[in-house]
């Protein structure tokens, strides 16, 4: 009995639920397509250890099943263990026949175990320095069916019973709806290859018609699935659309010999170390449940729209000034000796800087003297032009007015300001161009953020106040001039006709 690990001692290591078990208990209902979330684990053991797994009268295997069901974290389904073949059965059930030992859930099990034969075989192996037979056909598959949490609990209780010859690698099969397979494969098989490399697990996904989006210049998924490896040949020998090798024959492996039926098209197979398979399964079910997983090494470009929304919610101040998407406006006031900027030039600046430019004109009349002989100026009127396109019409109306209107238009001093609005970087660029054209000092333009309280009202030039009565008076005079011109034209036409 030295060195033997009993099921009771193995239970102690699984009393507490692991993080993977808790995650599987939450994901199994949403991600697994089977109505009872039934999965399958296959572990291969030497034939002479089958009796130790079953136990006298099936007590050991029954105890393993009950313990697995107890630790399924709320799952009410049964966990069933079946052993295929084995040379310790009194009924001489062989691997080629593929008959199952009676399930341990049946208390009247006909499978027995001869302890003396088993003990003698173990001693013989120890005398041969515990050399492992390389012939894979001697291994017997032990199949565990149930929910994923119960399956992993059961297989962790079985492996210690196999002594030094147990293989920690298992084959896990989980049913996932075919429409979700493309989430696990990814474009060109990128996600599938990343999962396999990160967890060191061999993943087999059956091909289907719903995975057309995995195409690419190099389809790693398709190349891996149609390889001549043993596992892929076994899994896809009867379901693949094209043969895997020239003869389309199964490889001579124990899994191929003991395969009773073709796996369903929705079953995904994982093969590897039991702990790594469990972690990989958690990640796969998370992806199926809706978690967005980015493989390592993939470059992710930020979403410009999300960045714009984030910038709009920042507080006004220096942080906003550093953002390219913050809206702002600038005021550039021309001097008396500054050159005029034509309409075409304004449109060119607007187009190159992606900004909106408006021209603002203010007229000033001198107190007591004519045309600017004093330094005390009062504002006579301010006229704002909403767009550049209205400039020519307004200037034409001013030039064709009556003599007293011409005195108001041409006599007083005129101050011109340019209002520039747009993104802050574009506004700065346009303001610098205006400063260069008008001969102003660099950075003399007043730039204000639109989110700031100062921008709630329309800006004015230095020391100027808007006189709404003067603006309305000027507009009324312009309308009167146009009406008078129309009447005079009608009179002249009538006189010519007479």
C-alpha positions in Angstrom: 0.0 0.0 0.0 3.0 2.3 0.0 2.8 5.1 -2.4 -0.9 4.6 -3.1 -3.1 7.7 -3.1 -6.7 7.1 -2.0 -9.6 9.1 -3.3 -10.2 10.4 0.3 -6.8 12.0 0.4 -7.2 13.6 -3.0 -10.5 15.1 -1.9 -8.7 17.3 0.6 -7.0 19.3 -2.2 -10.3 20.1 -3.9 -12.4 21.1 -0.9 -12.2 24.8 -1.8 -13.6 26.1 -5.1 -10.9 27.5 -7.3 -11.2 30.7 -9.3 -11.6 28.7 -12.5 -14.4 26.6 -11.0 -16.3 29.7 -9.9 -15.9 31.2 -13.4 -17.1 28.0 -15.1 -20.1 27.8 -12.9 -21.1 31.3 -14.0 -20.4 30.8 -17.7 -21.6 27.3 -18.3 -25.3 28.2 -18.6 -24.8 31.1 -21.0 -22.0 29.7 -23.2 -22.6 25.9 -23.5 -25.2 24.9 -26.0 -26.2 21.6 -24.3 -29.4 21.9 -22.3 -27.7 20.3 -19.3 -24.3 21.9 -20.0 -22.9 18.4 -20.4 -19.3 18.1 -21.5 -16.9 15.2 -21.7 -13.3 14.6 -20.5 -11.3 11.7 -21.7 -8.1 10.6 -19.8 -6.0 7.7 -20.9 -4.7 5.3 -18.2 -2.7 2.0 -18.3 -5.0 -1.1 -18.5 -3.7 -2.6 -15.3 -5.0 0.5 -13.4 -8.6 0.2 -14.4 -9.4 -1.9 -11.4 -8.0 0.7 -9.0 -10.3 3.3 -10.7 -13.4 1.2 -10.4 -12.7 -0.2 -6.9 -14.2 -3.3 -5.2 -17.8 -3.5 -6.3 -17.5 -0.1 -8.0 -17.2 1.7 -4.6 -14.2 3.9 -5.7 -15.8 5.1 -9.0 -19.1 5.7 -7.2 -17.3 7.8 -4.5 -15.6 9.9 -7.2 -18.9 10.5 -9.0 -20.7 11.6 -5.8 -17.8 13.9 -4.8 -17.8 15.5 -8.3 -21.6 16.1 -8.1 -21.2 17.6 -4.6 -18.6 20.1 -5.8 -20.4 21.1 -9.0 -21.3 24.4 -7.5 -25.0 24.3 -7.8 -25.4 22.0 -10.9 -28.1 19.4 -10.5 -27.0 17.1 -13.3 -25.3 13.8 -12.8 -21.6 13.1 -13.4 -21.0 9.7 -15.0 -17.7 7.9 -15.4 -17.2 5.1 -18.0 -14.1 2.9 -18.6 -13.7 1.5 -22.1 -11.9 -1.9 -22.3 -9.2 -3.0 -19.9 -7.5 -6.4 -19.2 -8.6 -6.7 -15.6 -12.3 -7.3 -16.4 -13.6 -10.9 -15.6 -15.9 -10.6 -18.6 -12.8 -10.1 -20.9 -14.1 -6.9 -22.4 -11.5 -5.8 -25.0 -10.7 -2.5 -26.5 -11.7 -3.6 -30.0 -15.2 -4.5 -28.8 -15.5 -1.0 -27.3 -17.9 -2.1 -24.5 -18.3 0.0 -21.4 -18.0 -1.0 -17.9 -21.3 -0.6 -16.0 -21.6 2.9 -14.6 -20.8 3.3 -11.0 -24.2 5.0 -10.5 -25.6 1.4 -10.6 -24.9 0.0 -7.1 -25.2 -3.6 -8.5 -22.1 -3.4 -10.6 -20.8 -6.6 -12.2 -17.2 -5.2 -12.6 -14.8 -6.7 -10.0 -11.2 -6.2 -9.2 -8.6 -8.8 -8.2 -6.3 -7.1 -5.8 -3.6 -9.8 -5.9 -3.3 -9.7 -9.6 -3.1 -5.9 -9.5 -0.5 -5.9 -6.7 1.7 -8.4 -8.5 1.6 -6.4 -11.7 2.6 -3.3 -9.8 5.6 -5.1 -8.3 6.6 -6.4 -11.7 6.6 -2.8 -13.0 8.8 -1.6 -10.1 11.3 -4.4 -10.8 11.6 -3.1 -14.3 12.5 0.4 -13.1 9.0 1.7 -13.9 9.7 1.8 -17.6 6.6 3.1 -19.5 5.4 1.1 -22.4 5.5 3.4 -25.5 2.8 1.5 -27.3 -0.2 3.9 -27.1 -2.7 1.1 -27.8 -2.1 -0.3 -24.3 -3.8 2.8 -22.8 -7.4 2.7 -21.9 -9.7 5.7 -22.1 -11.7 6.8 -19.1 -14.6 9.0 -20.1 -16.2 11.5 -17.7 -19.5 13.1 -18.7 -21.2 16.0 -16.8 -21.0 19.7 -16.3 -17.5 21.2 -16.7 -17.0 21.9 -13.0 -17.9 18.3 -12.1 -15.8 16.9 -14.9 -12.6 18.6 -13.7 -13.3 17.6 -10.1 -13.7 14.0 -11.1 -10.6 13.8 -13.3 -8.5 15.3 -10.5 -9.6 12.5 -8.2 -8.8 9.8 -10.8 -5.3 10.8 -11.8 -3.7 10.1 -8.4 -5.0 6.5 -8.6 -2.9 5.8 -11.6 0.4 6.0 -9.8 3.5 7.3 -11.7 2.0 6.2 -15.0 -0.8 8.7 -15.1 -0.7 11.3 -17.9 -1.9 14.8 -16.8 -3.0 15.5 -20.4 -6.7 15.2 -21.0 -9.0 15.7 -24.0 -11.9 18.0 -23.2 -15.0 18.3 -25.5 -17.5 21.1 -25.0 -20.6 21.8 -27.2 -20.8 25.4 -28.3 -23.3 26.7 -30.8 -21.9 26.8 -34.3 -22.8 30.5 -34.8 -20.3 31.3 -32.0 -17.4 29.4 -33.4 -16.3 32.4 -35.5 -15.7 34.4 -32.3 -13.2 31.8 -31.1 -11.5 31.4 -34.5 -11.1 35.1 -35.5 -10.1 36.4 -38.8 -7.5 34.1 -40.4 -7.5 32.0 -37.2 -5.7 34.7 -35.2 -7.7 34.4 -32.0 -7.6 30.6 -32.1 -3.8 30.6 -32.6 -3.3 33.1 -29.8 -5.4 31.0 -27.4 -3.5 27.9 -28.2 -0.2 29.6 -27.8 -1.0 31.4 -24.6 -2.4 28.4 -22.8 -0.3 25.7 -24.5 -3.5 23.8 -25.4 -4.3 22.2 -28.7 -7.8 23.4 -29.8 -9.8 21.7 -32.5 -12.8 23.6 -34.0 -14.9 21.8 -36.7 -15.3 23.7 -39.9 -18.8 25.0 -40.8 -20.5 27.4 -43.3 -20.9 30.1 -40.7 -17.2 30.9 -40.5 -16.7 32.6 -43.9 -15.2 35.7 -42.2 -12.1 33.9 -41.1 -10.6 34.2 -44.6 -7.4 36.1 -45.2 -4.1 36.0 -47.0 -2.9 33.2 -44.6 -5.6 31.2 -42.9 -3.7 29.6 -40.0 -6.9 28.0 -38.7 -7.6 26.1 -41.9 -4.0 24.9 -42.1 -4.0 23.6 -38.6 -7.4 21.9 -39.0 -6.4 20.0 -42.1 -3.0 18.9 -40.8 -2.2 15.1 -40.6 -1.9 15.1 -36.8 -3.6 12.3 -35.0 -6.1 14.4 -33.1 -7.3 16.4 -36.2 -7.6 13.2 -38.2 -9.8 11.6 -35.6 -12.0 14.6 -35.0 -12.6 15.5 -38.7 -12.2 12.2 -40.5 -16.0 11.9 -41.1 -17.1 15.5 -40.9 -14.5 17.5 -42.9 -15.4 18.7 -46.4 -12.1 17.5 -47.8 -9.9 14.5 -47.0 -7.0 15.1 -44.6 -4.6 12.8 -46.4 -4.4 10.9 -49.6 -6.1 7.7 -48.4 -8.5 9.5 -46.0 -7.8 6.9 -43.4 -7.8 7.1 -39.6 -4.5 6.9 -37.9 -3.8 3.8 -35.8 -4.3 5.5 -32.4 -6.2 4.4 -29.3 -8.6 7.4 -29.7 -9.3 6.4 -33.3 -9.9 2.7 -32.3 -12.2 3.6 -29.4 -14.2 6.3 -31.3 -17.8 5.0 -31.5 -19.3 7.9 -33.4 -18.4 11.1 -35.1 -18.4 14.1 -32.8 -21.2 16.6 -33.5 -20.3 19.6 -35.6 -20.8 22.0 -32.6 -18.2 20.2 -30.4 -14.9 22.0 -29.7 -12.1 19.9 -28.5 -9.2 20.9 -26.2 -6.2 18.7 -25.6 -3.4 19.5 -23.1 -2.5 19.7 -19.4 -5.6 19.6 -17.2 -4.9 22.9 -15.5 -4.2 24.7 -18.8 -7.2 23.2 -20.4 -9.4 24.5 -17.6 -8.0 28.0 -17.9 -8.3 28.0 -21.6 -11.9 26.8 -21.3 -12.7 29.7 -19.0 -11.3 32.2 -21.5 -13.2 30.6 -24.4 -16.5 30.6 -22.6 -15.9 34.2 -21.7 -15.4 35.1 -25.3 -18.6 33.3 -26.3 -20.5 35.1 -23.5 -19.6 38.5 -25.0 -16.2 39.4 -23.5 -14.0 41.2 -26.0 -10.6 39.6 -26.0 -7.6 41.1 -27.9 -4.8 38.6 -28.7 -1.4 39.7 -27.4 0.6 41.7 -30.0 -2.4 43.1 -31.8 -2.3 46.9 -32.4 -5.5 48.6 -31.3 -6.2 52.0 -32.8 -8.2 54.4 -30.6 -11.7 55.5 -31.5 -11.6 59.1 -32.6 -15.3 59.5 -31.6 -14.7 58.3 -28.1 -11.8 60.7 -27.8 -13.9 63.6 -29.0 -16.6 62.8 -26.4 -14.0 62.6 -23.7 -12.5 66.0 -24.7 -15.9 67.7 -24.7 -16.5 66.7 -21.0 -13.2 68.1 -19.8 -13.1 71.3 -17.7 -12.3 74.6 -19.3 -8.7 75.6 -18.7 -5.2 74.4 -19.6 -6.3 70.8 -20.2 -8.8 72.0 -22.8 -6.1 74.1 -24.5 -4.0 71.1 -25.1 -6.8 69.1 -26.8 -7.1 69.4 -30.6 -10.8 68.9 -30.6 -11.8 71.8 -28.2 -13.8 74.5 -29.9 -12.5 78.1 -29.6 -12.7 81.5 -31.3 -10.2 84.3 -31.8 -10.5 88.1 -32.3 -8.1 89.8 -34.6 -8.5 93.6 -34.7 -6.8 95.5 -37.6 -5.0 98.8 -37.2 -5.8 102.0 -39.1 -2.9 101.5 -41.4 -3.4 97.7 -41.9 -4.0 96.6 -45.5 -7.4 95.4 -46.6 -8.2 91.7 -46.8 -10.3 90.8 -49.8 -13.1 88.2 -49.9 -11.1 85.7 -51.9 -8.3 85.9 -49.3 -10.7 85.2 -46.5 -12.2 82.2 -48.3 -8.7 80.8 -48.9 -7.8 81.1 -45.2 -11.1 79.5 -44.2 -10.6 76.6 -46.6 -7.0 75.9 -45.6 -7.5 76.2 -41.8 -11.0 74.6 -41.7 -12.4 77.6 -39.7 -15.3 80.0 -39.9 -14.3 83.7 -40.3 -16.6 86.6 -39.8 -15.9 90.3 -40.4 -17.0 92.9 -37.8 -16.9 96.6 -38.6 -17.3 99.5 -36.1 -17.7 103.2 -37.2 -16.7 106.1 -34.9 -17.7 109.8 -35.1 -15.5 112.5 -33.5 -16.9 115.0 -31.0 -16.9 118.6 -32.2 -14.4 118.1 -35.0 -14.5 116.5 -38.4 -12.8 113.3 -39.4 -10.6 112.4 -36.5 -8.8 115.6 -35.3 -9.3 114.5 -31.6 -8.5 111.4 -29.6 -11.9 111.2 -27.9 -14.0 109.0 -30.1 -17.6 107.9 -29.6 -19.0 104.8 -31.3 -21.5 105.8 -34.0 -22.4 102.4 -35.2 -21.3 98.8 -35.4 -22.2 96.6 -38.3 -21.5 92.8 -38.1 -21.4 90.8 -41.3 -22.4 87.2 -40.6 -20.5 85.8 -43.5 -17.9 86.8 -46.0 -20.3 86.4 -48.9 -22.3 89.5 -47.8 -19.3 91.9 -47.9 -19.7 93.0 -51.6 -23.4 93.8 -51.2 -22.9 95.9 -48.1 -20.0 97.9 -49.6 -22.0 98.5 -52.8 -25.0 99.8 -50.8 -22.7 102.1 -48.8 -21.2 103.6 -52.0 -24.5 104.2 -53.8 -26.3 106.0 -50.9 -27.2 109.6 -50.6 -24.8 112.4 -49.7 -25.6 112.4 -46.0 -25.3 108.7 -45.8 -22.0 108.8 -47.6 -20.8 111.3 -45.0 -21.6 108.8 -42.2 -20.1 105.9 -44.0 -16.9 107.4 -45.3 -16.3 110.2 -42.8 -15.9 108.5 -39.4 -13.1 106.1 -38.6 -13.7 102.4 -39.2 -12.4 99.6 -37.0 -12.4 96.1 -38.5 -12.2 92.9 -36.5 -12.1 89.3 -37.7 -13.9 86.6 -35.6 -12.4 83.1 -36.1 -14.2 80.0 -34.8 -13.3 76.3 -35.0 -11.0 73.8 -33.3 -8.4 75.5 -31.2 -5.4 74.4 -33.3 -7.1 75.6 -36.5 -8.0 78.9 -34.8 -4.4 79.5 -33.8 -3.2 78.8 -37.3 -5.8 81.2 -38.9 -5.0 83.9 -36.3 -1.3 83.7 -37.0 -2.0 84.2 -40.7 -4.1 87.3 -40.0 -1.4 88.7 -37.8 1.1 88.3 -40.5 -1.1 89.8 -43.2 -2.2 92.8 -41.1 1.3 93.4 -39.7 0.3 92.8 -36.1 2.5 91.5 -33.3 2.6 87.7 -33.0 0.2 86.2 -30.5 -1.7 89.5 -30.3 -5.0 87.8 -31.1 -7.4 87.1 -28.3 -8.2 83.3 -28.2 -11.1 82.2 -26.0 -12.5 78.7 -25.4 -16.2 78.3 -26.2 -16.8 76.3 -23.0 -15.6 79.2 -20.9 -18.1 81.7 -19.3 -16.6 84.6 -21.3 -17.9 83.1 -24.5 -21.5 83.3 -23.5 -21.9 86.7 -25.0 -20.7 88.0 -28.4 -17.2 89.4 -28.1 -16.5 93.1 -28.9 -13.3 94.9 -29.8 -11.2 96.7 -27.2 -13.3 99.3 -25.3 -16.2 99.1 -27.8 -19.8 98.6 -26.9 -22.5 97.4 -29.2 -25.1 100.1 -30.0 -28.1 98.2 -31.2 -30.0 101.4 -32.0 -27.2 102.6 -34.3 -27.2 99.2 -36.1 -30.9 99.3 -36.7 -30.7 102.9 -37.8 -28.1 102.1 -40.4 -30.0 99.1 -41.7 -33.2 101.2 -42.0 -31.3 103.8 -44.0 -30.0 101.1 -46.4 -33.5 99.8 -46.9 -34.7 103.4 -47.6 -31.9 104.0 -50.2 -32.9 100.8 -52.0 -36.6 101.8 -52.0 -35.8 105.3 -53.2 -33.6 103.9 -56.1 -36.5 101.7 -57.1 -39.0 104.6 -57.1 -36.6 106.8 -59.1 -36.1 104.1 -61.7 -39.8 103.6 -62.1 -40.3 107.4 -62.7 -37.5 107.5 -65.2 -38.9 104.6 -67.1 -42.4 106.3 -67.2 -40.9 109.6 -68.4 -39.1 107.8 -71.2 -42.3 106.1 -72.3 -44.2 109.4 -72.6 
